[in-house]
């Protein structure tokens, strides 16, 4: 059937087939230009995480502005005229950027302890460094000791300060995001109607289009901000930019850069390798043409179906090139082998026999590779799922294009005799492997046992811990900015505790009024309370303040926690201003009502929501702390808060990025087990179908499982954490590595038919398919090695670990596989 297709269509009308193929790829090339990159925080989170839904709700209930952070470390004293003037000029220039609404810095925060002022004065107005001359010694003391500013706005050594660049709120973006997420939730719960499904698809497109517009605008703004910063940096101060928007923008730039670098660098490496191996122009140009067509087609499919490239899938071009070239190399080596063996055969016979002899093993090899990638769909992390779908599609495209373009181009070219070149003359590795299998069988088995022990012992030390700051090279602005903030300004990774109080407003009102009947200072304000029973100021009760303070103090005592902020911060400052007396409910109510809105947003709105009867305690985790164990810390806080909060009717829940990131990390073990289990089961079934022998299927499986297990041994012993990139290595490696296993067994079986001699069949297999395996593995190893050029540390680990495991897989296929075949003799029933 396949031969008829090639005879009657593909090879009979090669130009027409090429024309149709190139036309189709040209259309896909147009959609390739629409390929998008997504570097949002959601790409690091679990799909349909309940904590993610809660976190979004919290962000709506509490004042949570979007901002960028500029760290400013002057060479002179922070409060010197030179430093303050430089800070003022920088601030004024930054305010000219369109999307910056306001800036909070030491220049404009309220100073209430320089010297200490009575609380009653606060409602009349608050002075700042920009509006009044202060005793700078007192200002320094306040900034270093204030609960509001210490380890937050200024560093403990008073050498660095932070500027908060508050960005304008984009209501349209928020509305589209909420609308999309609401419909996606219904879709995942299978409660969505057909009308809503149409609306969802429309909303997704609308959201992406608007997001792209916003991202271009944000990229320009960040570029403008950096241009401004560059004018002041290294003159009289060291300045870094940080913030979620900046990180997302830079990651997009990293991914774009990686796509370009991987593609261009790998092409040059492939040209060198192909020339080194074959020394002929056609064997360089033809593979590169097929690779280019495959990459363009895959990128076009991704653009057509709106599959976005993320940090995880940023290496898809490298993967695509590597897998495509491995298919073509098997075809080239087989063609050259037939050309040498049958020197009088015409071009048609050589081409058709090459294609037909490699069709079956190549098809099953590619199916197993697809199996490795498709197993990633079992992950609960959406970008990992997308990588599986993207690469499965791309590999299928590579197989089709390779088996179309290779025979068509070859049939149009003249036959070139190559029988005088000994293709094995330059390589001794294959012959050495053959000698080892023949004479060192026990050593091979012992080496395999050592690898198993190494893998099991290393796997027992695996950690699911990876700090976000360590995702980036130390030379990047992201790393530099995050490190300054992490070490000097209270930590980076946000974690919240949301306290939900029981609704008992009438009791609060009575209690607050009773406690303050004898207080004459706020008589007028008490009258207002009596006139309005439902006034929000009644929310402030001593029980609530006590609970918030106890939780705040507990969190502040934890080693891994940096800056903690809550209403308790205001209470501590207020106590100093109130003659060292605790603030009562009436005083707090006065502050809430009379404090200027800009300061209310700064010191109250982020921490309380009276309508929902909730308090929010925010903290930042010191991400660079080597002793940080996220899951242990979160579980400890959850457990300890049961005792810290005395009123058992008061509930609490942890929220924000720390929880969401930890949920993703903890899911990695389950994902790894499920993906590997799926791959092993499917591979065993496919081996049974392909070879129709349980014995051969088990041998093939063992030969691949042992090298794959070495990944976990290497990661465990080198303390490389399991993360969203390294989790994909095992499934991808076993999918790619099993190709050589299939090709070798298929060839060994054919060679065994000649003389039923296992030793001679092994030698002949090494001298034929062994070189194709060597070539393809060399390309794969070199291909993955270029990932070290990435700015993203997980991508570098991914590349290096894949290089290591692919090297071990090649050794297993050339040593352990033939040795096991010779021991268990699975082909004895084959007749001559």
KAKA-V60736 format. One record per residue. RES is the residue in one letter. PSI is psi in radians with two decimals (* if undefined). OMEGA is omega as a letter, one per 40 degrees, with the letter a starting at -180 (* if undefined). Layout:
RES,PSI,OMEGA  RES,PSI,OMEGA
This chain:
X,-0.86,a  X,-0.71,i  X,-0.69,i  X,-0.69,i  X,-0.80,i  X,-0.75,a  X,-0.80,a  X,-0.31,a  X,-1.16,a  X,-0.90,a  X,-0.28,i  X,-0.63,i  X,1.09,a  X,-0.71,a  X,-0.74,i  X,-0.75,i  X,-0.76,i  X,-0.70,a  X,-0.79,i  X,-0.76,a  X,-0.83,a  X,-0.61,i  X,-0.78,i  X,-0.75,a  X,-0.55,i  X,-0.70,i  X,-0.79,i  X,-0.56,i  X,-0.60,i  X,-0.79,a  X,-0.41,i  X,-0.50,i  X,-0.26,a  X,0.14,i  X,2.29,a  X,2.76,i  X,2.33,i  X,2.05,i  X,0.44,a  X,2.84,a  X,-0.44,a  X,-0.38,i  X,-0.16,i  X,0.17,a  X,2.84,i  X,2.53,i  X,2.24,i  X,0.70,i  X,2.21,a  X,-0.61,i  X,-0.52,i  X,-0.74,i  X,-0.77,i  X,-0.72,a  X,-0.69,i  X,-0.67,i  X,-0.70,i  X,-0.73,a  X,-0.46,i  X,-0.57,a  X,-0.40,a  X,2.60,i  X,2.01,a  X,1.22,a  X,2.64,i  X,2.38,a  X,2.81,i  X,2.74,a  X,2.30,i  X,2.09,i  X,2.33,a  X,1.98,a  X,1.60,a  X,2.72,i  X,-0.49,i  X,-3.09,a  X,2.50,a  X,-0.56,a  X,0.20,i  X,2.77,a  X,-0.67,a  X,-0.77,a  X,-0.78,a  X,-0.65,i  X,-0.72,i  X,-0.71,i  X,-0.68,a  X,-0.77,i  X,-0.74,i  X,-0.77,a  X,-0.77,i  X,-0.71,i  X,-0.69,a  X,-0.57,i  X,-0.27,i  X,-0.27,i  X,2.29,a  X,-0.75,a  X,-0.06,i  X,2.04,a  X,-0.73,i  X,2.92,i  X,2.28,i  X,2.20,i  X,-3.13,i  X,-0.27,a  X,-0.50,a  X,0.18,i  X,2.60,a  X,2.31,i  X,1.99,a  X,0.00,a  X,0.35,a  X,1.08,e  X,-3.11,a  X,2.33,i  X,2.59,i  X,2.64,a  X,-0.65,a  X,-0.47,i  X,-0.40,a  X,-0.60,a  X,-0.26,i  X,-0.29,a  X,2.62,a  X,2.30,a  X,2.80,i  X,3.04,i  X,-0.42,a  X,-0.32,a  X,-0.16,a  X,2.62,i  X,2.31,a  X,2.79,i  X,1.91,a  X,-0.45,i  X,-0.71,i  X,-0.66,i  X,-0.78,i  X,-0.75,i  X,-0.72,i  X,-0.79,a  X,-0.58,a  X,-0.39,a  X,-0.32,a  X,2.40,i  X,-0.41,a  X,-0.57,a  X,-0.51,a  X,2.41,i  X,0.42,a  X,-1.08,i  X,-0.47,i  X,2.65,i  X,2.76,a  X,-0.50,i  X,0.03,i  X,0.57,i  X,-0.23,a  X,2.44,i  X,2.78,a  X,2.46,i  X,2.17,i  X,1.97,i  X,1.73,a  X,2.17,a  X,2.64,i  X,2.44,a  X,2.23,i  X,1.66,a  X,-0.60,a  X,-0.75,i  X,-0.79,a  X,-0.73,a  X,-0.77,i  X,-0.70,i  X,-0.80,i  X,-0.72,i  X,-0.77,i  X,-0.82,a  X,-0.64,i  X,-0.76,i  X,-0.62,i  X,-0.66,i  X,-0.75,i  X,-0.69,a  X,-0.75,a  X,-0.50,i  X,0.03,a  X,0.61,i  X,0.15,a  X,2.45,i  X,2.91,i  X,-0.67,i  X,-0.73,i  X,-0.55,i  X,-0.72,i  X,-0.75,i  X,-0.66,i  X,-0.85,i  X,-0.70,i  X,-0.72,a  X,-0.69,i  X,-0.79,i  X,-0.78,i  X,-0.73,i  X,-0.80,a  X,-0.74,i  X,-0.79,a  X,-0.67,i  X,-0.70,i  X,-0.68,i  X,-0.80,a  X,-0.72,a  X,-0.70,i  X,-0.72,i  X,-0.78,i  X,-0.69,i  X,-0.72,i  X,-0.70,a  X,-0.73,i  X,-0.65,i  X,-0.74,i  X,-0.73,i  X,-0.77,i  X,-0.61,i  X,-0.74,i  X,-0.81,a  X,-0.69,a  X,-0.53,i  X,-0.54,a  X,-0.37,a  X,2.43,i  X,0.07,i  X,-1.22,i  X,0.07,a  X,2.74,i  X,2.19,a  X,2.38,i  X,2.61,i  X,2.42,i  X,3.09,i  X,2.75,a  X,-0.79,a  X,-0.71,i  X,-0.74,i  X,-0.82,i  X,-0.73,i  X,-0.76,a  X,-0.63,i  X,-0.70,i  X,-0.76,i  X,-0.70,i  X,-0.81,a  X,-0.77,i  X,-0.77,i  X,-0.74,i  X,-0.75,i  X,-0.75,a  X,-0.81,a  X,-0.82,a  X,-0.84,a  X,-0.93,a  X,-0.79,a  X,-0.74,a  X,-0.63,i  X,-0.79,i  X,-0.69,i  X,-0.70,i  X,-0.71,i  X,-0.78,i  X,-0.81,a  X,-0.77,a  X,-0.67,i  X,-0.68,a  X,-0.66,a  X,-0.86,a  X,-0.48,i  X,0.69,i  X,2.42,a  X,-0.69,a  X,-0.55,a  X,-0.01,i  X,-0.86,a  X,-0.82,a  X,-0.87,i  X,-0.68,a  X,-0.64,i  X,-0.79,i  X,-0.72,i  X,-0.79,a  X,-0.79,i  X,-0.67,a  X,-0.77,a  X,-0.79,i  X,-0.75,a  X,-0.78,a  X,-0.79,i  X,-0.65,i  X,-0.71,i  X,-0.72,i  X,-0.75,i  X,-0.65,a  X,-0.72,a  X,0.20,i  X,0.62,i  X,2.07,a  X,2.49,i  X,2.32,i  X,-3.07,i  X,-0.68,a  X,-0.66,a  X,0.22,a  X,-0.28,i  X,0.30,a  X,-0.55,i  X,-0.76,i  X,-0.80,i  X,-0.77,a  X,-0.81,i  X,-0.75,a  X,-0.84,a  X,-0.71,i  X,-0.79,a  X,-0.56,i  X,-0.65,i  X,-0.84,a  X,-0.65,a  X,-0.71,i  X,-0.68,i  X,-0.74,a  X,-0.84,a  X,-0.71,i  X,-0.73,i  X,-0.81,a  X,-0.66,i  X,-0.79,i  X,-0.64,i  X,-0.69,i  X,-0.72,a  X,-0.71,a  X,1.35,a  X,-0.30,a  X,-0.05,a  X,2.54,i  X,3.02,a  X,-0.70,a  X,-0.83,a  X,-0.68,i  X,-0.77,a  X,-0.85,a  X,-0.65,i  X,-0.59,i  X,-0.86,a  X,-0.83,a  X,-0.64,a  X,-0.47,a  X,-0.15,a  X,-0.89,a  X,-0.97,i  X,-0.64,i  X,-0.71,i  X,-0.85,a  X,-0.59,i  X,-0.76,a  X,-0.66,i  X,-0.70,i  X,-0.64,i  X,-0.75,i  X,-0.67,i  X,-0.74,i  X,-0.75,a  X,-0.72,a  X,-0.38,i  X,-0.40,i  X,-0.31,i  X,-0.38,i  X,-0.24,i  X,2.67,i  X,0.10,i  X,2.03,a  X,-0.80,i  X,-0.55,i  X,-0.72,i  X,-0.82,a  X,-0.67,i  X,-0.75,i  X,-0.79,i  X,-0.76,a  X,-0.85,a  X,-0.58,i  X,-0.75,i  X,-0.80,a  X,-0.70,a  X,-0.71,i  X,-0.73,i  X,-0.73,i  X,-0.75,a  X,-0.82,a  X,-0.85,a  X,-0.70,a  X,-0.77,a  X,-0.03,i  X,-0.92,a  X,-0.75,a  X,-0.96,a  X,-0.61,a  X,-0.84,i  X,-0.74,a  X,-0.64,a  X,-0.41,i  X,-0.24,i  X,2.71,i  X,2.62,i  X,2.37,i  X,2.05,a  X,2.27,a  X,0.19,a  X,-0.28,a  X,-0.27,i  X,2.24,i  X,1.93,a  X,-0.23,a  X,0.13,a  X,-0.45,a  X,-0.01,a  X,2.15,i  X,-0.17,a  X,-0.75,a  X,-0.77,i  X,-0.63,i  X,-0.69,i  X,-0.71,i  X,-0.75,i  X,-0.67,i  X,-0.74,i  X,-0.67,a  X,-0.70,a  X,-0.25,a  X,0.78,a  X,-0.75,a  X,-0.65,i  X,-0.65,i  X,-0.77,i  X,-0.70,i  X,-0.74,i  X,-0.68,i  X,-0.69,i  X,-0.69,i  X,-0.70,i  X,-0.71,i  X,-0.80,i  X,-0.78,i  X,-0.75,a  X,-0.80,a  X,-0.74,a  X,-0.66,i  X,-0.69,a  X,-0.54,i  X,-0.27,a  X,0.12,a  X,2.44,i  X,2.46,i  X,1.14,a  X,2.22,i  X,2.08,i  X,2.46,a  X,-0.58,a  X,-0.53,a  X,0.14,i  X,-0.23,a  X,2.59,i  X,2.62,a  X,-0.30,a  X,-0.17,a  X,2.68,i  X,-0.59,i  X,-0.86,a  X,-0.82,a  X,-0.81,a  X,-0.78,a  X,-0.63,a  X,-0.73,i  X,-0.82,a  X,-0.73,a  X,-0.76,a  X,-0.50,a  X,-0.30,a  X,0.59,i  X,0.23,i  X,2.98,a  X,-0.86,a  X,2.06,a  X,2.46,i  X,2.32,a  X,2.62,i  X,2.09,i  X,2.05,a  X,2.19,a  X,2.05,a  X,2.68,i  X,2.49,a  X,1.80,i  X,1.10,a  X,-0.63,a  X,-0.71,i  X,-0.67,i  X,-0.81,a  X,-0.80,a  X,-0.76,a  X,-0.77,a  X,-0.78,a  X,-0.71,a  X,-0.70,a  X,-0.36,a  X,0.34,a  X,-0.55,a  X,0.03,a  X,1.97,a  X,-0.24,a  X,-0.51,a  X,0.73,a  X,-0.78,a  X,-0.67,a  X,-0.60,i  X,-0.64,i  X,-0.68,i  X,-0.62,i  X,-0.75,a  X,-0.45,a  X,-0.45,a  X,1.69,a  X,-0.45,a  X,0.24,a  X,2.49,a  X,-0.41,a  X,-0.32,i  X,-0.22,a  X,-0.55,a  X,1.80,i  X,2.77,a  X,-0.61,i  X,-0.77,i  X,-0.79,a  X,-0.66,i  X,-0.77,a  X,-0.83,a  X,-0.76,a  X,-0.71,a  X,-0.74,i  X,-0.75,i  X,-0.87,a  X,-0.64,i  X,-0.83,a  X,-0.66,a  X,-0.36,a  X,-0.19,a  X,2.36,a  X,-0.65,a  X,-0.19,a  X,2.34,i  X,-1.91,a  X,2.30,i  X,2.33,i  X,2.46,i  X,-3.03,i  X,-0.45,i  X,-0.50,i  X,-0.73,i  X,-0.68,a  X,-0.68,a  X,-0.72,i  X,-0.75,a  X,-0.61,i  X,-0.70,i  X,-0.65,a  X,-0.21,a  X,0.70,i  X,0.64,i  X,0.44,i  X,2.52,i  X,2.50,i  X,2.37,i  X,3.08,a  X,-0.65,a  X,-0.75,a  X,-0.75,i  X,-0.69,i  X,-0.69,i  X,-0.78,i  X,-0.77,a  X,-0.70,a  X,-0.69,a  X,-0.29,a  X,2.38,i  X,2.51,a  X,-0.66,a  X,-0.58,i  X,-0.49,i  X,-0.74,i  X,-0.57,a  X,-0.73,a  X,-0.18,a  X,-0.89,a  X,-0.57,i  X,-0.24,a  X,-0.21,i  X,2.56,i  X,1.77,a  X,-0.64,a  X,-0.69,a  X,0.02,i  X,0.80,a  X,2.68,i  X,2.55,a  X,2.23,i  X,2.05,a  X,2.56,i  X,2.77,i  X,2.30,a  X,2.45,i  X,1.67,a  X,-0.49,a  X,0.00,i  X,2.02,a  X,-0.35,a  X,0.02,a  X,2.21,i  X,1.75,a  X,-0.85,a  X,-0.72,i  X,-0.74,a  X,-0.80,a  X,-0.78,i  X,-0.62,i  X,-0.78,i  X,-0.79,i  X,-0.77,a  X,-0.81,a  X,-0.57,a  X,-0.39,i  X,-0.59,i  X,-0.58,a  X,-0.73,a  X,1.91,a  X,-0.71,a  X,1.90,a  X,-0.16,i  X,-0.22,i  X,2.23,a  X,2.92,a  X,2.78,i  X,2.44,i  X,2.58,a  X,3.10,i  X,-3.06,a  X,-0.59,a  X,-0.78,i  X,-0.80,a  X,-0.73,i  X,-0.72,i  X,-0.69,i  X,-0.73,i  X,-0.79,a  X,-0.75,a  X,-0.40,i  X,-0.24,a  X,-0.65,i  X,-0.84,i  X,-0.73,i  X,-0.72,a  X,-0.75,a  X,-0.78,a  X,-0.73,a  X,-0.77,i  X,-0.74,i  X,-0.76,i  X,-0.82,a  X,-0.80,a  X,-0.77,i  X,-0.84,a  X,-0.72,i  X,-0.72,i  X,-0.75,i  X,-0.74,a  X,-0.65,i  X,-0.70,i  X,-0.77,a  X,-0.76,a  X,-0.82,a  X,-0.24,i  X,0.75,i  X,2.14,i  X,-0.66,a  X,-0.82,i  X,-0.69,a  X,-0.74,i  X,-0.71,i  X,-0.83,a  X,-0.69,a  X,-0.80,a  X,-0.75,a  X,-0.51,i  X,-0.60,a  X,-0.67,a  X,-0.88,i  X,-0.68,a  X,-0.65,i  X,-0.41,a  X,-0.43,i  X,-0.83,a  X,-0.55,i  X,-0.79,i  X,-0.81,a  X,-0.70,a  X,-0.84,a  X,-0.55,i  X,0.06,i  X,0.69,i  X,2.11,a  X,2.64,i  X,2.15,i  X,-2.97,a  X,-0.33,i  X,-0.87,a  X,-0.37,i  X,-0.43,a  X,-0.21,a  X,-0.83,a  X,-0.87,a  X,-0.73,a  X,-0.77,a  X,-0.76,a  X,-0.56,i  X,-0.71,i  X,-0.78,a  X,-0.55,a  X,-0.28,i  X,-0.86,a  X,-0.61,i  X,-0.81,a  X,-0.80,i  X,-0.70,a  X,-0.83,a  X,-0.73,i  X,-0.75,a  X,-0.70,i  X,-0.72,i  X,-0.73,i  X,-0.73,a  X,-0.60,a  X,-0.50,a  X,-0.42,a  X,-0.85,a  X,0.06,a  X,0.59,i  X,1.96,a  X,-0.70,a  X,-0.81,a  X,-0.63,i  X,-0.66,i  X,-0.78,a  X,-0.77,a  X,-0.64,i  X,-0.74,i  X,-0.70,a  X,-0.26,i  X,-1.40,a  X,-0.40,a  X,-0.65,i  X,-0.67,i  X,-0.71,i  X,-0.73,i  X,-0.81,a  X,-0.87,a  X,-0.70,i  X,-0.66,i  X,-0.77,i  X,-0.77,a  X,-0.78,a  X,-0.82,i  X,-0.70,a  X,-0.82,a  X,-0.41,a  X,-0.42,a  X,-0.21,i  X,-0.25,i  X,-0.22,i  X,-0.13,a  X,2.72,i  X,-0.14,a  X,2.08,a  X,-0.75,i  X,-0.61,i  X,-0.66,i  X,-0.80,i  X,-0.75,i  X,-0.81,a  X,-0.85,a  X,-0.74,a  X,-0.66,i  X,-0.67,i  X,-0.80,a  X,-0.83,a  X,-0.61,i  X,-0.57,i  X,-0.75,i  X,-0.66,i  X,-0.74,i  X,-0.78,i  X,-0.72,i  X,-0.70,a  X,-0.54,a  X,-0.30,a  X,-1.07,a  X,-0.74,a  X,-0.96,i  X,-0.56,i  X,-0.75,i  X,-0.66,i  X,-0.72,i  X,-0.49,i  X,-0.83,a  X,-0.18,i  X,1.16,a  X,-0.16,a  X,0.28,a  X,-0.50,a  X,-0.12,a  X,2.25,i  X,2.75,i  X,*,*
